[in-house]
Amino acid sequence: MVAPLSQPQFCPWCGTPLAYEKHEHEPRFETLADKARERGEDPPPLPKRVEDILSGDSHVGACPGCRTVSHVIGHHAPAS
């Protein structure tokens, strides 16, 4: 079995090799939970394993080939 790469290596749109940079982001489920709390709602907590899967590493890169800016989030499967 091959170990997963630490960051993406290619543009997802055209396949050009691309040097991605680490990009900090707030996982979408956290943003949605904060907005619900602002409305006075109390969203149910997600199971820890679901949060771990959805809280992947974020990378951003501008492709010189197709001139597209890509924001890629690498989700990690739980260890079995």
Secondary structure, 3 states (H helix, E strand, C coil): CCCCCCCCCECCCCCCECCCEECCCCCHHHHHHHHHHHCCCCCCCCCHHHHHHHCCEEEEEECCCCCCEEEEEECCCCCC
